[in-house]
Amino acid sequence: MITAIVLIKTSVDRIPEIAEAIAALDSVSEVFSVTGTYDLVAMVRVPRHENLADIIPGRISKIPGVVATDTHVAFRTYSQHDLEAAFAIGLDT
């Protein structure tokens, strides 16, 4: 699975509606409203790199009110959830 972190600038007066529209898209697992240079951060998970073109410029960027995107593709994913699952393998609780 390929994970992309998409930083999104929006029309400030429509942040909640834009966030909901992005969150409703297939392959978008979370959308965060954030402070700083960008208004939203979306986590996109797809099986192939080619799918990123379908979802980010093809769908996210076309949502009315999305002004700009900046995409970062993850090389590797580390999470507390994954670590806990790995250490629990073979343990009976």
Jmol script that loads the backbone (N, CA, C; Angstrom):
load data "model"
ATOM      1  N   MET A   1       0.847  -1.170   0.000  1.00  0.00           N
ATOM      2  CA  MET A   1       0.000   0.000   0.000  1.00  0.00           C
ATOM      3  C   MET A   1       0.896   1.236   0.000  1.00  0.00           C
ATOM      4  N   ILE A   2       0.566   2.200  -0.824  1.00  0.00           N
ATOM      5  CA  ILE A   2       1.318   3.446  -0.924  1.00  0.00           C
ATOM      6  C   ILE A   2       0.552   4.522  -0.170  1.00  0.00           C
ATOM      7  N   THR A   3       1.274   5.252   0.678  1.00  0.00           N
ATOM      8  CA  THR A   3       0.665   6.316   1.461  1.00  0.00           C
ATOM      9  C   THR A   3       1.192   7.656   0.985  1.00  0.00           C
ATOM     10  N   ALA A   4       0.282   8.588   0.748  1.00  0.00           N
ATOM     11  CA  ALA A   4       0.652   9.951   0.397  1.00  0.00           C
ATOM     12  C   ALA A   4       0.047  10.897   1.423  1.00  0.00           C
ATOM     13  N   ILE A   5       0.854  11.877   1.825  1.00  0.00           N
ATOM     14  CA  ILE A   5       0.389  12.927   2.716  1.00  0.00           C
ATOM     15  C   ILE A   5       0.173  14.139   1.821  1.00  0.00           C
ATOM     16  N   VAL A   6      -1.068  14.633   1.775  1.00  0.00           N
ATOM     17  CA  VAL A   6      -1.410  15.729   0.873  1.00  0.00           C
ATOM     18  C   VAL A   6      -1.715  16.974   1.699  1.00  0.00           C
ATOM     19  N   LEU A   7      -0.883  18.000   1.530  1.00  0.00           N
ATOM     20  CA  LEU A   7      -1.087  19.285   2.189  1.00  0.00           C
ATOM     21  C   LEU A   7      -1.960  20.132   1.267  1.00  0.00           C
ATOM     22  N   ILE A   8      -3.026  20.704   1.803  1.00  0.00           N
ATOM     23  CA  ILE A   8      -4.037  21.344   0.961  1.00  0.00           C
ATOM     24  C   ILE A   8      -4.327  22.768   1.428  1.00  0.00           C
ATOM     25  N   LYS A   9      -4.247  23.708   0.489  1.00  0.00           N
ATOM     26  CA  LYS A   9      -4.691  25.081   0.735  1.00  0.00           C
ATOM     27  C   LYS A   9      -6.097  25.206   0.176  1.00  0.00           C
ATOM     28  N   THR A  10      -6.967  25.873   0.944  1.00  0.00           N
ATOM     29  CA  THR A  10      -8.369  25.984   0.539  1.00  0.00           C
ATOM     30  C   THR A  10      -8.856  27.422   0.684  1.00  0.00           C
ATOM     31  N   SER A  11     -10.069  27.644   0.210  1.00  0.00           N
ATOM     32  CA  SER A  11     -10.788  28.876   0.524  1.00  0.00           C
ATOM     33  C   SER A  11     -11.116  28.793   2.013  1.00  0.00           C
ATOM     34  N   VAL A  12     -10.650  29.754   2.768  1.00  0.00           N
ATOM     35  CA  VAL A  12     -10.751  29.685   4.230  1.00  0.00           C
ATOM     36  C   VAL A  12     -12.195  29.617   4.718  1.00  0.00           C
ATOM     37  N   ASP A  13     -13.110  30.227   4.000  1.00  0.00           N
ATOM     38  CA  ASP A  13     -14.502  30.251   4.453  1.00  0.00           C
ATOM     39  C   ASP A  13     -15.236  28.935   4.209  1.00  0.00           C
ATOM     40  N   ARG A  14     -14.564  27.953   3.563  1.00  0.00           N
ATOM     41  CA  ARG A  14     -15.237  26.682   3.246  1.00  0.00           C
ATOM     42  C   ARG A  14     -14.467  25.461   3.767  1.00  0.00           C
ATOM     43  N   ILE A  15     -13.575  25.643   4.702  1.00  0.00           N
ATOM     44  CA  ILE A  15     -12.724  24.536   5.171  1.00  0.00           C
ATOM     45  C   ILE A  15     -13.537  23.307   5.597  1.00  0.00           C
ATOM     46  N   PRO A  16     -14.563  23.429   6.444  1.00  0.00           N
ATOM     47  CA  PRO A  16     -15.289  22.223   6.861  1.00  0.00           C
ATOM     48  C   PRO A  16     -15.945  21.474   5.699  1.00  0.00           C
ATOM     49  N   GLU A  17     -16.567  22.215   4.776  1.00  0.00           N
ATOM     50  CA  GLU A  17     -17.230  21.566   3.639  1.00  0.00           C
ATOM     51  C   GLU A  17     -16.220  20.887   2.714  1.00  0.00           C
ATOM     52  N   ILE A  18     -15.097  21.527   2.497  1.00  0.00           N
ATOM     53  CA  ILE A  18     -14.055  20.949   1.639  1.00  0.00           C
ATOM     54  C   ILE A  18     -13.471  19.706   2.306  1.00  0.00           C
ATOM     55  N   ALA A  19     -13.231  19.784   3.608  1.00  0.00           N
ATOM     56  CA  ALA A  19     -12.696  18.630   4.346  1.00  0.00           C
ATOM     57  C   ALA A  19     -13.644  17.440   4.252  1.00  0.00           C
ATOM     58  N   GLU A  20     -14.939  17.685   4.383  1.00  0.00           N
ATOM     59  CA  GLU A  20     -15.916  16.604   4.288  1.00  0.00           C
ATOM     60  C   GLU A  20     -15.954  16.005   2.885  1.00  0.00           C
ATOM     61  N   ALA A  21     -15.846  16.839   1.862  1.00  0.00           N
ATOM     62  CA  ALA A  21     -15.846  16.344   0.479  1.00  0.00           C
ATOM     63  C   ALA A  21     -14.611  15.493   0.207  1.00  0.00           C
ATOM     64  N   ILE A  22     -13.468  15.907   0.730  1.00  0.00           N
ATOM     65  CA  ILE A  22     -12.236  15.138   0.539  1.00  0.00           C
ATOM     66  C   ILE A  22     -12.320  13.819   1.304  1.00  0.00           C
ATOM     67  N   ALA A  23     -12.799  13.865   2.543  1.00  0.00           N
ATOM     68  CA  ALA A  23     -12.899  12.657   3.369  1.00  0.00           C
ATOM     69  C   ALA A  23     -13.837  11.620   2.755  1.00  0.00           C
ATOM     70  N   ALA A  24     -14.793  12.057   1.964  1.00  0.00           N
ATOM     71  CA  ALA A  24     -15.750  11.143   1.340  1.00  0.00           C
ATOM     72  C   ALA A  24     -15.171  10.400   0.133  1.00  0.00           C
ATOM     73  N   LEU A  25     -13.996  10.815  -0.345  1.00  0.00           N
ATOM     74  CA  LEU A  25     -13.397  10.171  -1.510  1.00  0.00           C
ATOM     75  C   LEU A  25     -12.800   8.809  -1.156  1.00  0.00           C
ATOM     76  N   ASP A  26     -12.933   7.857  -2.069  1.00  0.00           N
ATOM     77  CA  ASP A  26     -12.267   6.567  -1.902  1.00  0.00           C
ATOM     78  C   ASP A  26     -10.768   6.817  -1.827  1.00  0.00           C
ATOM     79  N   SER A  27     -10.077   6.038  -1.053  1.00  0.00           N
ATOM     80  CA  SER A  27      -8.627   6.091  -0.870  1.00  0.00           C
ATOM     81  C   SER A  27      -8.173   7.165   0.100  1.00  0.00           C
ATOM     82  N   VAL A  28      -9.059   8.039   0.556  1.00  0.00           N
ATOM     83  CA  VAL A  28      -8.700   9.035   1.568  1.00  0.00           C
ATOM     84  C   VAL A  28      -9.091   8.449   2.917  1.00  0.00           C
ATOM     85  N   SER A  29      -8.086   8.228   3.780  1.00  0.00           N
ATOM     86  CA  SER A  29      -8.385   7.595   5.065  1.00  0.00           C
ATOM     87  C   SER A  29      -8.668   8.610   6.175  1.00  0.00           C
ATOM     88  N   GLU A  30      -8.018   9.767   6.139  1.00  0.00           N
ATOM     89  CA  GLU A  30      -8.251  10.802   7.136  1.00  0.00           C
ATOM     90  C   GLU A  30      -8.032  12.167   6.497  1.00  0.00           C
ATOM     91  N   VAL A  31      -8.701  13.154   7.063  1.00  0.00           N
ATOM     92  CA  VAL A  31      -8.465  14.551   6.707  1.00  0.00           C
ATOM     93  C   VAL A  31      -8.376  15.321   8.017  1.00  0.00           C
ATOM     94  N   PHE A  32      -7.322  16.116   8.158  1.00  0.00           N
ATOM     95  CA  PHE A  32      -7.098  16.897   9.366  1.00  0.00           C
ATOM     96  C   PHE A  32      -7.176  18.379   9.031  1.00  0.00           C
ATOM     97  N   SER A  33      -7.867  19.144   9.838  1.00  0.00           N
ATOM     98  CA  SER A  33      -7.838  20.597   9.756  1.00  0.00           C
ATOM     99  C   SER A  33      -6.668  21.032  10.631  1.00  0.00           C
ATOM    100  N   VAL A  34      -5.749  21.832  10.059  1.00  0.00           N
ATOM    101  CA  VAL A  34      -4.506  22.156  10.761  1.00  0.00           C
ATOM    102  C   VAL A  34      -4.224  23.657  10.740  1.00  0.00           C
ATOM    103  N   THR A  35      -3.281  24.065  11.583  1.00  0.00           N
ATOM    104  CA  THR A  35      -2.815  25.439  11.571  1.00  0.00           C
ATOM    105  C   THR A  35      -1.562  25.527  10.712  1.00  0.00           C
ATOM    106  N   GLY A  36      -1.205  26.732  10.319  1.00  0.00           N
ATOM    107  CA  GLY A  36       0.026  26.921   9.562  1.00  0.00           C
ATOM    108  C   GLY A  36      -0.244  27.306   8.120  1.00  0.00           C
ATOM    109  N   THR A  37       0.702  26.993   7.268  1.00  0.00           N
ATOM    110  CA  THR A  37       0.649  27.379   5.861  1.00  0.00           C
ATOM    111  C   THR A  37      -0.506  26.719   5.117  1.00  0.00           C
ATOM    112  N   TYR A  38      -0.833  25.499   5.494  1.00  0.00           N
ATOM    113  CA  TYR A  38      -1.906  24.748   4.833  1.00  0.00           C
ATOM    114  C   TYR A  38      -3.126  24.693   5.730  1.00  0.00           C
ATOM    115  N   ASP A  39      -4.275  24.450   5.123  1.00  0.00           N
ATOM    116  CA  ASP A  39      -5.534  24.393   5.874  1.00  0.00           C
ATOM    117  C   ASP A  39      -5.930  22.971   6.242  1.00  0.00           C
ATOM    118  N   LEU A  40      -5.607  22.020   5.348  1.00  0.00           N
ATOM    119  CA  LEU A  40      -5.977  20.619   5.548  1.00  0.00           C
ATOM    120  C   LEU A  40      -4.798  19.710   5.234  1.00  0.00           C
ATOM    121  N   VAL A  41      -4.779  18.558   5.876  1.00  0.00           N
ATOM    122  CA  VAL A  41      -3.827  17.493   5.560  1.00  0.00           C
ATOM    123  C   VAL A  41      -4.652  16.232   5.339  1.00  0.00           C
ATOM    124  N   ALA A  42      -4.477  15.600   4.187  1.00  0.00           N
ATOM    125  CA  ALA A  42      -5.216  14.377   3.879  1.00  0.00           C
ATOM    126  C   ALA A  42      -4.246  13.213   3.755  1.00  0.00           C
ATOM    127  N   MET A  43      -4.649  12.073   4.282  1.00  0.00           N
ATOM    128  CA  MET A  43      -3.877  10.840   4.135  1.00  0.00           C
ATOM    129  C   MET A  43      -4.551  10.026   3.038  1.00  0.00           C
ATOM    130  N   VAL A  44      -3.780   9.723   1.993  1.00  0.00           N
ATOM    131  CA  VAL A  44      -4.299   8.970   0.852  1.00  0.00           C
ATOM    132  C   VAL A  44      -3.550   7.645   0.795  1.00  0.00           C
ATOM    133  N   ARG A  45      -4.283   6.547   0.711  1.00  0.00           N
ATOM    134  CA  ARG A  45      -3.664   5.217   0.640  1.00  0.00           C
ATOM    135  C   ARG A  45      -4.195   4.503  -0.596  1.00  0.00           C
ATOM    136  N   VAL A  46      -3.254   4.109  -1.463  1.00  0.00           N
ATOM    137  CA  VAL A  46      -3.613   3.465  -2.729  1.00  0.00           C
ATOM    138  C   VAL A  46      -2.711   2.255  -2.970  1.00  0.00           C
ATOM    139  N   PRO A  47      -3.158   1.299  -3.784  1.00  0.00           N
ATOM    140  CA  PRO A  47      -2.334   0.117  -4.046  1.00  0.00           C
ATOM    141  C   PRO A  47      -1.191   0.373  -5.033  1.00  0.00           C
ATOM    142  N   ARG A  48      -1.351   1.365  -5.934  1.00  0.00           N
ATOM    143  CA  ARG A  48      -0.320   1.618  -6.950  1.00  0.00           C
ATOM    144  C   ARG A  48      -0.090   3.117  -7.107  1.00  0.00           C
ATOM    145  N   HIS A  49       1.153   3.478  -7.472  1.00  0.00           N
ATOM    146  CA  HIS A  49       1.478   4.892  -7.674  1.00  0.00           C
ATOM    147  C   HIS A  49       0.546   5.561  -8.676  1.00  0.00           C
ATOM    148  N   GLU A  50       0.168   4.839  -9.708  1.00  0.00           N
ATOM    149  CA  GLU A  50      -0.692   5.414 -10.740  1.00  0.00           C
ATOM    150  C   GLU A  50      -2.018   5.901 -10.164  1.00  0.00           C
ATOM    151  N   ASN A  51      -2.476   5.265  -9.093  1.00  0.00           N
ATOM    152  CA  ASN A  51      -3.740   5.659  -8.468  1.00  0.00           C
ATOM    153  C   ASN A  51      -3.652   7.038  -7.817  1.00  0.00           C
ATOM    154  N   LEU A  52      -2.439   7.462  -7.462  1.00  0.00           N
ATOM    155  CA  LEU A  52      -2.286   8.788  -6.869  1.00  0.00           C
ATOM    156  C   LEU A  52      -2.716   9.875  -7.844  1.00  0.00           C
ATOM    157  N   ALA A  53      -2.413   9.693  -9.127  1.00  0.00           N
ATOM    158  CA  ALA A  53      -2.814  10.674 -10.136  1.00  0.00           C
ATOM    159  C   ALA A  53      -4.326  10.738 -10.257  1.00  0.00           C
ATOM    160  N   ASP A  54      -4.991   9.624 -10.091  1.00  0.00           N
ATOM    161  CA  ASP A  54      -6.449   9.612 -10.165  1.00  0.00           C
ATOM    162  C   ASP A  54      -7.079  10.375  -9.002  1.00  0.00           C
ATOM    163  N   ILE A  55      -6.538  10.180  -7.805  1.00  0.00           N
ATOM    164  CA  ILE A  55      -7.182  10.739  -6.621  1.00  0.00           C
ATOM    165  C   ILE A  55      -6.738  12.169  -6.315  1.00  0.00           C
ATOM    166  N   ILE A  56      -5.451  12.490  -6.458  1.00  0.00           N
ATOM    167  CA  ILE A  56      -4.990  13.818  -6.018  1.00  0.00           C
ATOM    168  C   ILE A  56      -5.283  14.890  -7.079  1.00  0.00           C
ATOM    169  N   PRO A  57      -4.605  14.900  -8.233  1.00  0.00           N
ATOM    170  CA  PRO A  57      -4.986  15.929  -9.211  1.00  0.00           C
ATOM    171  C   PRO A  57      -6.336  15.647  -9.863  1.00  0.00           C
ATOM    172  N   GLY A  58      -6.706  14.378  -9.954  1.00  0.00           N
ATOM    173  CA  GLY A  58      -7.942  14.018 -10.631  1.00  0.00           C
ATOM    174  C   GLY A  58      -9.207  14.286  -9.848  1.00  0.00           C
ATOM    175  N   ARG A  59      -9.123  14.245  -8.506  1.00  0.00           N
ATOM    176  CA  ARG A  59     -10.354  14.413  -7.709  1.00  0.00           C
ATOM    177  C   ARG A  59     -10.205  15.479  -6.629  1.00  0.00           C
ATOM    178  N   ILE A  60      -9.154  15.376  -5.784  1.00  0.00           N
ATOM    179  CA  ILE A  60      -9.007  16.354  -4.693  1.00  0.00           C
ATOM    180  C   ILE A  60      -8.863  17.771  -5.252  1.00  0.00           C
ATOM    181  N   SER A  61      -7.983  17.951  -6.212  1.00  0.00           N
ATOM    182  CA  SER A  61      -7.716  19.288  -6.747  1.00  0.00           C
ATOM    183  C   SER A  61      -8.913  19.887  -7.475  1.00  0.00           C
ATOM    184  N   LYS A  62      -9.864  19.065  -7.868  1.00  0.00           N
ATOM    185  CA  LYS A  62     -11.042  19.548  -8.595  1.00  0.00           C
ATOM    186  C   LYS A  62     -12.222  19.897  -7.693  1.00  0.00           C
ATOM    187  N   ILE A  63     -12.071  19.681  -6.407  1.00  0.00           N
ATOM    188  CA  ILE A  63     -13.135  20.040  -5.475  1.00  0.00           C
ATOM    189  C   ILE A  63     -13.181  21.565  -5.378  1.00  0.00           C
ATOM    190  N   PRO A  64     -14.349  22.152  -5.568  1.00  0.00           N
ATOM    191  CA  PRO A  64     -14.450  23.611  -5.486  1.00  0.00           C
ATOM    192  C   PRO A  64     -13.941  24.132  -4.142  1.00  0.00           C
ATOM    193  N   GLY A  65     -13.047  25.100  -4.194  1.00  0.00           N
ATOM    194  CA  GLY A  65     -12.464  25.674  -2.986  1.00  0.00           C
ATOM    195  C   GLY A  65     -11.066  25.190  -2.692  1.00  0.00           C
ATOM    196  N   VAL A  66     -10.627  24.106  -3.337  1.00  0.00           N
ATOM    197  CA  VAL A  66      -9.237  23.659  -3.188  1.00  0.00           C
ATOM    198  C   VAL A  66      -8.380  24.577  -4.056  1.00  0.00           C
ATOM    199  N   VAL A  67      -7.436  25.260  -3.434  1.00  0.00           N
ATOM    200  CA  VAL A  67      -6.599  26.245  -4.124  1.00  0.00           C
ATOM    201  C   VAL A  67      -5.293  25.618  -4.602  1.00  0.00           C
ATOM    202  N   ALA A  68      -4.668  24.775  -3.757  1.00  0.00           N
ATOM    203  CA  ALA A  68      -3.383  24.161  -4.107  1.00  0.00           C
ATOM    204  C   ALA A  68      -3.156  22.922  -3.257  1.00  0.00           C
ATOM    205  N   THR A  69      -2.344  22.003  -3.793  1.00  0.00           N
ATOM    206  CA  THR A  69      -1.948  20.815  -3.035  1.00  0.00           C
ATOM    207  C   THR A  69      -0.440  20.648  -3.115  1.00  0.00           C
ATOM    208  N   ASP A  70       0.118  20.001  -2.107  1.00  0.00           N
ATOM    209  CA  ASP A  70       1.538  19.664  -2.055  1.00  0.00           C
ATOM    210  C   ASP A  70       1.590  18.228  -1.537  1.00  0.00           C
ATOM    211  N   THR A  71       2.044  17.300  -2.367  1.00  0.00           N
ATOM    212  CA  THR A  71       1.967  15.877  -2.039  1.00  0.00           C
ATOM    213  C   THR A  71       3.332  15.316  -1.657  1.00  0.00           C
ATOM    214  N   HIS A  72       3.344  14.531  -0.592  1.00  0.00           N
ATOM    215  CA  HIS A  72       4.547  13.841  -0.117  1.00  0.00           C
ATOM    216  C   HIS A  72       4.232  12.347  -0.056  1.00  0.00           C
ATOM    217  N   VAL A  73       5.017  11.537  -0.748  1.00  0.00           N
ATOM    218  CA  VAL A  73       4.808  10.088  -0.755  1.00  0.00           C
ATOM    219  C   VAL A  73       5.721   9.466   0.293  1.00  0.00           C
ATOM    220  N   ALA A  74       5.146   8.630   1.132  1.00  0.00           N
ATOM    221  CA  ALA A  74       5.897   7.983   2.206  1.00  0.00           C
ATOM    222  C   ALA A  74       6.732   6.821   1.650  1.00  0.00           C
ATOM    223  N   PHE A  75       7.993   6.750   2.092  1.00  0.00           N
ATOM    224  CA  PHE A  75       8.835   5.608   1.748  1.00  0.00           C
ATOM    225  C   PHE A  75       8.453   4.400   2.598  1.00  0.00           C
ATOM    226  N   ARG A  76       8.188   4.660   3.869  1.00  0.00           N
ATOM    227  CA  ARG A  76       7.901   3.612   4.835  1.00  0.00           C
ATOM    228  C   ARG A  76       6.949   4.177   5.880  1.00  0.00           C
ATOM    229  N   THR A  77       6.141   3.322   6.463  1.00  0.00           N
ATOM    230  CA  THR A  77       5.207   3.768   7.486  1.00  0.00           C
ATOM    231  C   THR A  77       5.569   3.139   8.819  1.00  0.00           C
ATOM    232  N   TYR A  78       5.646   3.959   9.847  1.00  0.00           N
ATOM    233  CA  TYR A  78       5.889   3.507  11.209  1.00  0.00           C
ATOM    234  C   TYR A  78       4.728   3.980  12.058  1.00  0.00           C
ATOM    235  N   SER A  79       4.167   3.097  12.867  1.00  0.00           N
ATOM    236  CA  SER A  79       3.095   3.525  13.759  1.00  0.00           C
ATOM    237  C   SER A  79       3.121   2.689  15.024  1.00  0.00           C
ATOM    238  N   GLN A  80       2.622   3.270  16.095  1.00  0.00           N
ATOM    239  CA  GLN A  80       2.547   2.565  17.370  1.00  0.00           C
ATOM    240  C   GLN A  80       1.674   1.329  17.239  1.00  0.00           C
ATOM    241  N   HIS A  81       0.597   1.427  16.478  1.00  0.00           N
ATOM    242  CA  HIS A  81      -0.310   0.299  16.266  1.00  0.00           C
ATOM    243  C   HIS A  81       0.431  -0.883  15.625  1.00  0.00           C
ATOM    244  N   ASP A  82       1.254  -0.617  14.615  1.00  0.00           N
ATOM    245  CA  ASP A  82       2.012  -1.668  13.946  1.00  0.00           C
ATOM    246  C   ASP A  82       3.022  -2.311  14.882  1.00  0.00           C
ATOM    247  N   LEU A  83       3.687  -1.508  15.706  1.00  0.00           N
ATOM    248  CA  LEU A  83       4.676  -2.041  16.644  1.00  0.00           C
ATOM    249  C   LEU A  83       4.017  -2.942  17.679  1.00  0.00           C
ATOM    250  N   GLU A  84       2.883  -2.514  18.210  1.00  0.00           N
ATOM    251  CA  GLU A  84       2.182  -3.319  19.203  1.00  0.00           C
ATOM    252  C   GLU A  84       1.732  -4.651  18.610  1.00  0.00           C
ATOM    253  N   ALA A  85       1.259  -4.649  17.378  1.00  0.00           N
ATOM    254  CA  ALA A  85       0.810  -5.876  16.715  1.00  0.00           C
ATOM    255  C   ALA A  85       1.989  -6.815  16.483  1.00  0.00           C
ATOM    256  N   ALA A  86       3.137  -6.275  16.113  1.00  0.00           N
ATOM    257  CA  ALA A  86       4.315  -7.106  15.850  1.00  0.00           C
ATOM    258  C   ALA A  86       4.800  -7.794  17.123  1.00  0.00           C
ATOM    259  N   PHE A  87       4.791  -7.066  18.253  1.00  0.00           N
ATOM    260  CA  PHE A  87       5.251  -7.660  19.503  1.00  0.00           C
ATOM    261  C   PHE A  87       4.244  -8.630  20.096  1.00  0.00           C
ATOM    262  N   ALA A  88       3.003  -8.553  19.666  1.00  0.00           N
ATOM    263  CA  ALA A  88       1.960  -9.424  20.210  1.00  0.00           C
ATOM    264  C   ALA A  88       1.845 -10.750  19.458  1.00  0.00           C
ATOM    265  N   ILE A  89       2.587 -10.920  18.368  1.00  0.00           N
ATOM    266  CA  ILE A  89       2.491 -12.136  17.582  1.00  0.00           C
ATOM    267  C   ILE A  89       2.902 -13.336  18.438  1.00  0.00           C
ATOM    268  N   GLY A  90       2.051 -14.308  18.499  1.00  0.00           N
ATOM    269  CA  GLY A  90       2.353 -15.529  19.234  1.00  0.00           C
ATOM    270  C   GLY A  90       2.037 -15.484  20.716  1.00  0.00           C
ATOM    271  N   LEU A  91       1.603 -14.351  21.219  1.00  0.00           N
ATOM    272  CA  LEU A  91       1.276 -14.249  22.632  1.00  0.00           C
ATOM    273  C   LEU A  91      -0.205 -14.533  22.837  1.00  0.00           C
ATOM    274  N   ASP A  92      -0.490 -15.331  23.829  1.00  0.00           N
ATOM    275  CA  ASP A  92      -1.878 -15.601  24.188  1.00  0.00           C
ATOM    276  C   ASP A  92      -2.268 -14.663  25.315  1.00  0.00           C
ATOM    277  N   THR A  93      -3.426 -14.049  25.176  1.00  0.00           N
ATOM    278  CA  THR A  93      -3.864 -13.134  26.248  1.00  0.00           C
ATOM    279  C   THR A  93      -5.087 -13.661  26.928  1.00  0.00           C
TER     280      THR A  93
END
end "model"
wireframe off; spacefill off
backbone 0.3
color backbone group
